[in-house]
């Protein structure tokens, strides 16, 4: 979903404005165990799975699987924040 967004005009504009590299770690049950790491590189407009090879990331976010899902698909009374 994020890869597609970064390929759009809005995604390219976001890449130009922010220009940071984010690391997102998602664990099934307990933080730090069996985690999957994804890199959202807003310098290059890329999303990759695995360790960042370009130096240090600007920010790291760690989630349990359920928390990550809720943060992506938070629902208010009228809509979802991501579709």
VOGU-3710 file (C-alpha; in Angstrom, 3 decimals, decimal comma):
1> xxxxxxxxxx> 0,000/0,000/0,000  2,783/2,456/0,914  4,862/1,589/-2,169  1,882/2,444/-4,361  1,278/5,728/-2,536  4,910/6,806/-2,925  4,636/6,326/-6,692  1,767/8,843/-6,943  2,143/12,621/-7,269  1,093/13,023/-3,620
11> xxxxxxxxxx> 3,690/10,454/-2,565  6,425/12,173/-4,549  5,482/15,487/-2,930  5,668/13,826/0,494  9,130/12,474/-0,327  10,340/15,936/-1,309  8,901/17,627/1,801  9,964/15,107/4,456  13,121/13,414/3,192  13,572/11,181/6,261
21> xxxxxxxxxx> 14,104/7,435/6,691  11,784/5,520/9,031  12,275/2,021/10,378  9,122/0,155/11,391  9,461/-2,991/13,480  6,432/-5,251/13,921  6,415/-8,196/16,342  3,674/-10,830/16,568  3,232/-10,742/20,370  6,140/-9,189/22,285
31> xxxxxxxxxx> 8,298/-6,249/21,211  11,807/-7,253/20,189  10,982/-10,901/19,436  10,434/-12,360/15,953  10,061/-8,864/14,561  9,802/-7,935/10,909  11,586/-4,740/9,907  10,481/-2,471/7,075  12,184/0,707/5,932  10,184/3,658/4,604
41> xxxxxxxxxx> 12,813/5,773/2,851  11,343/9,182/2,106  14,667/10,356/0,703  14,425/7,894/-2,191  10,681/7,190/-2,146  11,167/3,471/-1,460  9,775/0,866/0,916  11,921/-2,200/1,622  11,864/-5,128/3,991  14,930/-5,754/6,134
51> xxxxxxxxxx> 17,790/-3,757/7,600  18,561/-0,248/6,319  21,884/-0,250/4,495  22,236/3,507/4,015  23,482/4,533/7,459  21,278/5,489/10,383  17,503/5,814/10,218  15,918/9,055/11,398  13,258/7,354/13,537  12,261/3,840/14,603
61> xxxxxxxxxx> 8,730/2,770/15,461  8,102/-0,573/17,178  4,656/-2,166/17,310  3,012/-5,400/18,288  1,069/-6,810/15,350  -2,365/-5,888/16,743  -1,248/-2,362/17,654  0,220/-1,801/14,194  -3,013/-2,915/12,557  -5,035/-0,599/14,776
71> xxxxxxxxxx> -2,765/2,358/14,047  -3,085/1,787/10,294  -6,803/1,111/10,261  -8,015/3,288/13,105  -11,739/3,774/12,691  -13,661/6,779/13,854  -17,387/7,269/13,503  -17,333/7,896/9,777  -14,288/6,400/8,054  -10,930/4,679/8,166
81> xxx> -7,737/6,736/8,056  -6,197/4,305/5,519  -8,065/2,287/2,910
//
